[in-house]
Amino acid sequence: MQIHDLVQGSPEWLQYRQEKFGASEAAAMLGISPLVKRNELLHMKATGTAQEFSDWVQINILDHGHEVEAMARPLVEELISDELYPVTCSDGYLSASCDGLTLAEDIAFEHKQWNRALADAIAAGTLPDEYMPQCQQIMMVTGCSKVIFVCSDGTLDNFVYLWVLPDASWQGRIRAGWIQFGADMAEYKHVEVLPGPVAAAVQDLPALSIRVDGQLSLNHNLVLFGEKLQSFIADIDTNPSDDQAFADAEQAIKVMERAETALGAAEASALGQISTVDDMVKTVASYKELARKTRLMLEKVVKARKETIRVEIQQSGKEKAVAHIAALNARLGKPYMPVIAVDFAGVMKNKRTIASLRDAVDTELARFKIEANAVADRIQVNLATLRELAGAHHFLFADTASIVLKDADDLTALVKMRISEHEAAEKAKAEVLRAKIAEEERVKAEAAAAEKLRAEQAEAARVAVAAERAAADARARQDAVERMQKRPVDVGQVQTEPQIIPEIIPEPAPAAQVTPIAAARPADAPASAPALRLGQINERLAPIALTADGLTRLGFAPAATDKSAKLYHEADFPAMCASLIRHIVNVRDNRAAA
């Protein structure tokens, strides 16, 4: 806050008020002052024209108000137990002229002259809206914590007060309103603000006189009356465009009405004096019709022009509102702006003058722009937040146009929640995928292990068969050698030729002595439940067919039964094959030896 040493009413003080946006002007700026219209304030600020007051207003209202204020100040000081000092201060482009401020700058004093309606509102604990902007701006400029708002005549007999506290909503509205007011000042085009229209002084038509003398001759001024009437009609503005022109046209309508009445009355008077005055009657009828037609035409023109101007003012407001939204969307980069309510037709109701129509539409347009600017600012902040928080997750926010309208805290919470939920879902998907891959790898590993086991078992069976065949051959040869060694030798015969040793053929073992031994199941074979049926084994060994008893003789008794079906372990199948091969080889070898 900056304090200014200025005397109220001095040229320096007036210049200071012109350059700053004062607290006492805030209500007019918002369009809620019953004393000053927003357009009037805009005109004064933009053109440097100070508001002028009559001597009566200056003496009886303004000067008297300062006197009453000075009388009330000690009463307020006693009430708050602190001293108050009038002060003019500013904070940037905002200013306030306090009726009183404590040295600690924590309490401000604002005084209004005694007014029964205001006093009753304060007594009821309510401060009318037209006074709230001034109090709130005082707190914005001074930084004080509260304002004591007093309405009095300087005595305790008529003295009421109300404590006004800071209101963030009001202060935001005021700050945004002054920003828009400054923008409107920069684009201001002077439109003369005139007092209420008063019809221009119109030289009325001459009094019509028609008198009949005794010889039935006419004594009248119809020619002069007609010339004046025609000249008057020629000067009428049939295309009024401002309040003054409309007032003049409406006054002309009244003149036409009087002319019609006067002509009718003169005609009736003359006809009452003579029986037939054809020329007079025709002349009177002609002028009367001229006045009537002109009056009707003016009435239609005035009505049509007023309606046209109302529509033009309303349409101008709509076009400016559309252009403002387009500019905000351009600033945001995309058409994020929602529909902002604006009621030009509503604010134009019951307005009778062009000036009041324009002021109503301009004030509503300013309110619309302030609200739209606030929404655009919130959207811009939310877009920045979204870009910062969303990062690579922008695809989660296809509804950006709607969520950027949320409050900043709500948007932040929504963005974090969506990202968190998305990451949790992705993590769950990744876990499922990893589990699926692990399961596939496990199945592949088991299949590879089973394949390897089958290969190893087949190789083991082949090696075992080969070893048994070799052992059987060795035993057969050994048996043959032993039999030959037991035969008697004829020593009397001397062999002169080399002896040919016949092929050693093993003696066949008795069938009852063939007892195949089942190949042992590998130690690392999976101990699964028996599910291999005897029929499946025969299908695999076809055309060889085995019975449960035959498998038992090979060393493989059923591991379980399912009704009449015999069940074996799948892991025993390779060993069954190996045992069966050994049995077949043994039978072959034994048959060959026999």
C-alpha positions, 0 to 999 in steps of 0.5 A, a space after each residue: 500500500 502506498 499512502 498519498 498526501 492529497 487534499 480532497 477536491 484539490 487539482 492533484 487529488 482530482 488528477 489522482 482519482 482520474 488515474 486510479 480506479 477508486 473504491 467508490 467507483 467499484 459499484 459503478 464499474 460493476 454496473 450495480 450503482 443506482 447513481 452512476 451508470 457504467 458507461 458514464 464512468 467509462 466516459 469520464 475515465 476515458 475522456 478525463 472528464 470529471 463528474 460535475 455537481 450542482 452547487 446544491 448537491 455540492 453544498 447539501 450532500 457532498 460538503 455536508 457528508 464530510 461534516 457528518 463524517 467528521 462528527 461520526 469519527 470520534 463516536 467510532 473511535 470510542 466504539 473500537 477503542 482506537 484512533 482513526 485517520 483519514 487517508 488516501 492510498 493505492 495499491 497498483 491501479 486500485 485506490 481507496 480514500 478511507 474515511 478512517 484507518 487505524 495506525 495498525 492499518 487493521 481496521 478501516 472506517 467508511 461512513 454514509 449519511 443517514 438514510 432510513 432504507 440503508 439504516 434499516 438494512 444495516 440494522 437487519 445485519 445486511 449490507 446492500 450490494 451497491 455498498 459492498 464493492 467499496 468496502 471490499 476494495 478498501 480492504 484489498 488496497 489497505 490490507 486491513 482485516 475488516 471495515 466498520 461501515 457506519 450510517 449516521 447523521 453524526 449523532 448517537 441518536 441516528 447511528 447504526 454500524 456493521 462489520 464487513 469482512 473480506 470476501 474472496 468472491 467479491 474481491 475476485 469479481 472486483 479485480 476481474 471487473 477492473 481488468 475488463 474496465 481497463 480493456 474497455 477504456 483502451 477500446 473506448 470510442 467517444 459517444 456523447 452522453 446527453 441528459 434525458 431528451 426534451 423535445 425541441 421548441 417547435 414553432 406551433 402552427 398559427 391559430 386557425 380562424 374562419 369567420 363568415 360575414 353577413 354576405 356569406 363571404 369568407 374571412 380566413 387564414 387558411 392559406 397562411 395556415 396551409 403554408 405553415 403546415 406544409 413547411 412544418 412537415 417538410 422540416 420533420 426528421 422522418 428517420 430519427 436515430 437518437 433520443 433527441 430526434 425521437 423526442 422531436 418526432 413525438 412532439 411533431 406528432 402532437 402538433 399534427 394532432 392539434 392541427 387535425 383538431 383545429 381544422 375540424 373545429 374551424 370547419 364545424 364553426 364555419 359550417 355552423 355560420 353558413 350553409 355551403 362554403 364548398 371551397 373552404 370545406 375542401 381546403 379544410 378537408 385537404 389540410 386535415 387529411 395532410 395532418 392526419 397522414 403525416 401524424 400516422 406516418 410519424 407514429 409508424 416511423 417512430 415505432 419502427 425506428 425505436 424497434 430497429 435501434 433496439 434490435 441493432 443495440 442488442 445485435 451489436 452486444 451479441 456480436 461483441 460477445 461472440 467475438 470475445 469468446 472467439 478471441 478467448 478460444 484463440 488464446 487457449 488454442 482450441 474451442 474450449 470455452 463453454 456457453 456463457 449465459 448473457 441476457 441482453 433482451 432481459 436487461 433491455 426491458 423497461 428501458 425507454 431511451 437509447 442511452 439507457 438501452 446502450 448502457 444496459 447492454 454495455 454493462 451486461 456485455 462487461 459482466 459477460 466478458 468478466 465471467 468469460 475471462 475468469 472461465 478462460 483463465 481457469 481453463 488455461 491454468 488447468 491445461 497447464 496442469 494437465 500438460 504437466 501431470 499427464 505427460 505421456 498419458 495424454 491419451 487418457 484425457 479425450 474429454 479434455 474440453 469438459 474436465 478443464 472446466 473443473 476447479 483446479 484442485 478437482 482437476 488435479 485429483 482427477 488426473 492423478 486418479 486416472 493415471 494411477 488407475 491406468 498404471 495399476 491396470 497396466 501393471 496387472 496386465 503385465 503380471 498376467 502376461 508374465 504369468 502366461 509366458 512363465 506357464 508357457 515356458 514351464 510347459 515347454 520345459 516339461 515337454 522338452 524334459 519328457 522328450 529327452 527322457 523318452 530319448 534316453 529311455 529308448 537309448 537305454 533300452 537299445 543298449 540293454 538289448 544289445 548288451 543282452 544279445 552280446 551276453 547271450 552270444 557270449 554264453 552260447 559260445 562258451 557253452 559250445 566250447 565247453 561241450 567240445 572240450 568234453 568230447 573224446 579225441 581219437 589220438 590214432 588219427 593224425 590230422 594232416 589238414 587244418 581243422 575247421 571249427 564248426 560254428 558254435 551254436 548255443 543250446 536253446 534254454 528251456 522255455 520255462 527258464 526264460 524269465 524276462 526282467 522288467 526295465 526299471 523306471 528312471 528315477 527322475 520320471 514323473 510319478 503321475 497317476 496311472 492313466 495308460 490303459 492296456 488297450 492303448 498299449 496294444 494299439 501302440 504295439 499292434 499287431 502285437 497284442 498283450 494281456 494283463 497277465 502277459 505284462 505281469 509276466 514281463 514284470 509290470 503288474 497293473 497299477 490301478 483299475 478303472 472298472 474292468 480296465 487295467 491302468 499303468 503308469 505312462 512313464 513305464 511304457 518305454 520300460 515295457 517296450 524294452 522288456 518286450 524286446 529283450 523277451 523277443 530277442 531271448 526267444 529268437 536266440 533260444 530258438 536259434 540255439 535249439 
